[in-house]
């Protein structure tokens, strides 16, 4: 009870503090027009952009249900990330971001914990050509993937089960025109060991000597930023003779008060990286990781800013999990379909760096006869949430 009271007091204090906040932060441009917490407390104005420190948080009170039965009501700190970034000079910049409520144990391959999202520098070679080196976001397309994780209430399964979203490597970005960008990236295709990722492996699977992922990405802006694209193709070398092919096609329409995006994702996995199909196969006991898994997702979100401080949104998802080629494990065909249906309202009391929200998240999972013979059963979940998202400029 004391912990709940303490959390309530903390949230109230942050909410009261936010009413006077004047910062402006977005995913694409993290500059602040207002003063940071340091500037307010010290009354000393920052003179440069060499060091910027921010705390990103998403806190909620959730009521969860399964098949209509009440399961739990509790407060939760969904996201808590600390970020430092800045420009050393006109050609060199850096970025570091770490999740404070995630594991800090270093992984075997890159010697970095999963809590670190970014640990990188960017070098501007010319006005059009930039290279980024270190741990960074994989250069996949799609607008759901591209959004700041703090702003996401619930990912699609395609992104939620992704094990390779922040990886160590190098990216080359070329601004072909002011509205068209091409990026080429080479990063590790995994962070941990094969056993940690896949569990029990088929006997013929050997570890790759070069576990790398190669991505080509195109970002386009059209019609004075009213229509944007985020498209990509990735080849991931996971084991000797086994690759994954990941396609992401994201399109966004922005008409001012109304905007929406529509993403399509397809992942053909010669080794089941997301593990959804493998988890069905293992319902009957210990078993190898599945070969030839296919995951397909359609994701859309619509926003309407009906008042300067009020936004309503709806989000829908349709996803399939299949085996695309017969093997001695499972027969070819679809095994699971997942539906997502979200809705909510957001209130921005000051500027974009703080908002309160109320949301409903519904998920429904339907299994085919192939999956039911393995022991799978249909089920649905729903969550009612109220909470806040706050990007707090500290320095």
C-alpha positions in Angstrom: 0.0 0.0 0.0 2.9 2.3 0.8 4.4 1.7 -2.6 1.2 2.6 -4.3 0.9 5.8 -2.3 4.5 6.6 -3.2 3.9 6.0 -6.9 0.7 8.1 -6.8 2.5 11.0 -5.1 5.4 10.7 -7.7 3.0 10.8 -10.6 1.1 13.7 -9.2 4.4 15.6 -8.7 5.5 15.0 -12.2 2.0 16.0 -13.5 2.1 19.3 -11.6 5.6 20.0 -12.8 4.6 19.3 -16.4 1.9 22.0 -16.3 4.7 24.6 -16.5 6.9 22.8 -19.0 7.7 24.7 -22.1 10.0 22.1 -23.9 9.2 20.7 -27.3 10.5 17.3 -28.3 9.7 15.1 -31.2 11.2 11.8 -32.5 12.8 13.3 -35.5 14.1 16.5 -33.9 14.9 16.5 -30.2 15.8 20.1 -29.9 14.0 22.1 -27.1 12.5 25.6 -27.6 12.0 26.0 -23.8 14.3 25.8 -20.9 15.5 22.5 -19.4 15.1 21.6 -15.8 18.8 22.6 -15.2 18.2 26.0 -16.7 15.1 26.6 -14.6 16.8 25.6 -11.4 20.2 27.3 -12.0 18.8 30.2 -14.0 21.8 29.8 -16.3 21.1 29.7 -20.0 22.7 27.0 -22.2 24.8 28.5 -24.9 25.4 25.5 -27.1 24.0 22.1 -28.2 27.0 20.0 -27.1 25.2 18.2 -24.3 21.4 17.5 -24.0 20.0 15.2 -21.3 16.4 14.0 -21.3 14.4 11.5 -19.3 11.6 9.7 -21.2 8.8 8.0 -19.3 5.5 6.3 -19.9 3.5 5.5 -16.7 0.1 3.9 -16.7 -2.6 2.4 -14.5 -3.9 -0.7 -16.2 -6.9 -3.0 -15.9 -6.3 -6.2 -17.7 -8.9 -8.8 -18.9 -8.6 -12.3 -20.5 -11.6 -13.6 -22.4 -13.7 -11.0 -20.5 -12.5 -12.1 -17.1 -10.8 -9.5 -14.9 -7.2 -10.4 -14.2 -5.4 -7.5 -12.6 -5.3 -3.8 -11.9 -2.0 -2.2 -11.2 0.3 0.8 -11.8 3.2 0.2 -14.2 6.2 2.1 -15.5 6.1 0.9 -19.0 9.0 3.0 -20.3 11.8 4.8 -18.5 14.8 5.8 -20.7 17.6 8.3 -20.2 19.1 9.9 -23.2 22.2 12.1 -23.9 23.0 13.5 -27.3 24.7 16.5 -28.8 26.8 18.0 -31.5 30.6 18.2 -30.9 31.1 20.3 -33.9 29.5 20.8 -37.4 30.5 17.3 -38.6 30.5 15.1 -35.4 27.6 14.2 -33.1 26.8 11.5 -30.6 23.8 9.7 -29.1 23.3 7.5 -26.1 20.0 6.1 -24.8 19.5 3.5 -22.1 16.3 1.8 -20.7 16.5 2.1 -16.9 14.0 -0.7 -16.4 15.7 -3.4 -18.5 18.5 -5.9 -18.1 22.0 -4.6 -17.9 23.7 -7.9 -18.5 26.0 -7.7 -21.5 25.2 -10.1 -24.4 27.7 -12.6 -25.8 28.2 -11.2 -29.3 28.4 -7.4 -28.9 29.2 -7.2 -25.2 26.4 -4.7 -24.7 23.2 -5.1 -22.6 19.7 -5.0 -24.2 19.0 -2.0 -22.1 21.2 0.2 -24.3 19.3 1.4 -27.4 21.9 3.8 -28.8 25.7 4.1 -28.2 26.8 5.7 -31.4 28.5 8.6 -33.2 27.5 10.2 -36.5 30.0 11.7 -38.9 28.8 14.2 -41.5 31.1 13.6 -44.4 29.3 16.0 -46.7 26.1 18.0 -46.6 24.3 14.9 -48.1 26.4 12.0 -46.8 26.3 10.8 -43.1 27.7 7.7 -41.5 26.6 6.4 -38.1 28.8 3.9 -36.1 27.9 2.0 -33.0 24.8 0.6 -31.5 21.7 2.0 -33.2 18.2 1.4 -34.5 18.1 -1.1 -37.4 17.2 0.8 -40.6 13.9 -0.9 -41.2 11.0 0.8 -42.8 7.4 1.2 -41.5 6.0 4.0 -39.4 5.1 1.9 -36.3 8.7 0.8 -36.1 10.0 4.3 -36.8 8.1 5.9 -33.9 9.7 6.7 -30.6 9.0 3.6 -28.4 7.8 5.9 -25.6 4.9 6.9 -27.9 3.7 3.3 -28.5 0.9 1.9 -26.3 1.2 -1.5 -27.8 3.3 -2.8 -30.7 2.1 -5.3 -33.3 3.4 -8.9 -32.8 5.8 -8.3 -35.7 7.6 -5.6 -33.8 6.9 -6.8 -30.3 8.6 -10.2 -30.9 11.5 -8.6 -32.9 14.9 -9.5 -31.4 17.0 -7.3 -33.7 15.7 -3.7 -33.5 18.8 -2.1 -31.8 22.0 -3.5 -33.2 25.7 -2.7 -33.4 27.2 -1.8 -36.8 27.5 1.0 -39.4 25.0 3.0 -41.5 25.6 5.1 -44.6 22.8 7.6 -45.3 22.7 9.7 -48.5 20.3 12.6 -49.1 19.7 12.2 -52.8 17.4 15.2 -52.9 15.9 17.3 -50.0 13.0 15.0 -50.0 14.6 11.6 -50.8 17.0 9.6 -48.7 18.7 6.3 -49.2 20.4 4.3 -46.4 22.6 1.2 -46.4 23.3 -0.5 -43.2 25.4 -3.5 -41.9 24.9 -4.5 -38.3 25.0 -7.7 -36.3 22.0 -10.0 -36.9 21.9 -10.9 -33.2 23.3 -9.9 -29.9 23.1 -13.0 -27.7 24.2 -16.6 -28.4 22.2 -18.9 -30.7 21.0 -21.0 -27.8 19.7 -18.0 -25.9 17.7 -16.8 -28.9 16.4 -20.0 -30.4 16.5 -22.5 -27.6 17.0 -26.1 -28.9 18.3 -26.0 -32.4 18.0 -28.6 -35.2 21.0 -30.9 -35.5 22.0 -29.6 -38.9 22.2 -25.9 -37.8 25.7 -24.5 -37.5 26.6 -21.1 -36.2 27.4 -18.5 -38.9 30.9 -17.1 -38.9 29.5 -13.7 -40.0 26.2 -13.2 -38.2 25.4 -9.9 -40.0 22.2 -8.1 -41.2 22.2 -6.1 -44.4 19.5 -3.5 -45.0 18.6 -1.1 -47.8 16.2 1.7 -46.8 14.4 4.4 -48.8 12.7 7.3 -47.1 10.6 9.7 -49.3 8.6 12.8 -48.8 6.1 14.0 -51.4 3.6 16.8 -51.9 5.1 19.2 -49.3 5.4 16.5 -46.6 1.8 15.4 -47.0 2.8 11.9 -48.1 5.8 10.0 -46.7 7.3 6.6 -47.3 9.6 4.3 -45.2 10.4 1.2 -47.2 13.2 -1.4 -46.6 14.5 -4.8 -47.4 16.8 -6.7 -45.0 18.8 -9.9 -45.3 19.8 -11.4 -42.0 22.4 -14.2 -41.8 21.6 -16.2 -38.7 23.3 -19.6 -39.2 25.3 -21.3 -41.8 22.9 -21.7 -44.8 20.0 -20.1 -43.0 18.8 -16.5 -43.7 15.9 -14.4 -42.9 14.3 -12.0 -45.3 12.4 -9.0 -43.8 10.3 -6.5 -45.9 8.8 -3.3 -44.5 6.6 -1.0 -46.5 5.4 2.1 -44.6 3.2 4.9 -46.0 2.0 7.9 -44.1 -0.6 10.6 -45.0 -0.5 13.9 -43.1 -3.2 16.5 -43.7 -2.7 18.6 -40.7 -5.4 17.8 -38.1 -5.8 14.3 -39.6 -2.9 11.9 -40.2 -2.6 8.2 -40.7 -0.1 5.5 -41.6 -0.4 2.1 -43.1 2.4 -0.4 -42.7 3.0 -3.8 -44.3 5.6 -6.2 -42.9 6.6 -9.6 -44.1 9.3 -11.8 -42.5 10.4 -15.1 -44.1 12.5 -16.8 -41.5 14.5 -19.9 -42.4 15.0 -20.2 -38.6 12.1 -18.9 -36.5 13.5 -15.7 -35.1 10.3 -14.4 -33.5 9.5 -17.8 -32.0 5.7 -17.7 -32.2 5.4 -20.8 -34.4 8.1 -22.6 -32.4 6.2 -21.9 -29.2 3.2 -23.7 -30.7 5.4 -26.6 -31.7 6.7 -26.8 -28.1 3.3 -27.0 -26.5 3.7 -30.8 -26.6 7.2 -30.7 -25.0 10.8 -29.9 -25.7 11.4 -29.5 -29.4 13.7 -27.8 -32.0 13.3 -24.3 -33.3 11.0 -24.3 -36.3 12.3 -23.8 -39.8 10.6 -21.9 -42.6 8.3 -19.6 -40.5 6.5 -16.7 -42.1 5.0 -13.7 -40.3 2.8 -11.1 -42.1 1.4 -7.9 -40.6 -0.8 -5.1 -41.6 -0.9 -2.2 -39.2 -2.7 1.1 -39.4 -3.3 4.1 -37.1 -5.5 7.1 -37.6 -5.2 10.4 -35.6 -7.5 13.3 -35.5 -6.4 16.5 -33.7 -9.9 17.9 -33.3 -8.7 20.6 -30.9 -5.2 22.1 -30.4 -4.7 20.2 -27.2 -6.9 17.1 -27.9 -6.3 14.1 -30.1 -8.3 10.9 -30.7 -6.9 7.8 -32.4 -7.8 4.4 -33.5 -5.4 1.6 -34.5 -5.9 -1.8 -36.2 -3.7 -4.8 -36.8 -4.1 -8.0 -38.8 -1.3 -10.6 -38.5 -0.7 -14.1 -39.7 1.8 -16.7 -38.6 2.5 -19.6 -41.0 4.9 -22.2 -42.2 5.7 -21.4 -45.8 7.5 -24.7 -46.7 7.0 -28.2 -45.5 9.7 -29.8 -43.4 9.9 -32.8 -41.1 8.6 -30.6 -38.2 5.4 -29.0 -39.2 3.3 -29.1 -42.4 2.9 -26.0 -44.6 0.1 -23.6 -43.9 -1.3 -21.0 -41.5 -1.3 -21.6 -37.8 -2.4 -18.3 -36.1 -4.2 -15.1 -36.9 -4.0 -12.2 -34.5 -6.3 -9.1 -34.5 -5.6 -5.8 -32.7 -8.2 -3.1 -32.2 -7.2 0.1 -30.2 -8.7 3.4 -29.5 -8.0 6.3 -27.2 -7.9 10.0 -26.5 -4.9 12.2 -25.7 -4.6 15.6 -23.9 -1.6 17.9 -24.4 -1.8 20.5 -21.6 1.3 22.5 -22.6 3.4 21.4 -25.5 4.2 18.1 -27.3 6.7 16.8 -24.7 3.9 15.9 -22.2 0.5 14.3 -22.7 -2.1 12.4 -20.7 -4.1 9.6 -22.3 -6.8 7.0 -21.9 -6.8 4.0 -24.1 -8.4 0.6 -24.8 -6.2 -2.2 -26.3 -8.0 -5.3 -27.5 -6.2 -8.4 -28.9 -7.8 -11.6 -30.3 -5.8 -14.7 -31.2 -7.4 -17.4 -33.4 -5.7 -20.7 -34.2 -6.3 -23.0 -37.1 -6.9 -26.7 -36.8 -3.2 -27.3 -37.4 -2.4 -25.4 -34.3 -5.2 -26.8 -32.2 -3.9 -30.3 -32.8 -0.7 -29.1 -31.0 -2.7 -27.8 -28.1 -3.4 -24.2 -28.9 -6.7 -22.6 -27.9 -8.3 -19.3 -29.0 -8.3 -16.5 -26.6 -8.7 -12.7 -26.3 -7.2 -10.0 -24.1 -8.1 -6.4 -23.4 -6.5 -3.6 -21.4 -7.9 -0.3 -20.2 -5.2 2.2 -19.4 -4.9 5.8 -18.2 -1.5 7.4 -18.0 1.0 9.9 -19.1 3.9 10.2 -21.5 6.6 12.8 -20.6 9.8 13.7 -22.3 11.6 15.6 -19.6 14.4 17.9 -20.6 16.9 17.7 -17.8 19.9 19.6 -19.2 
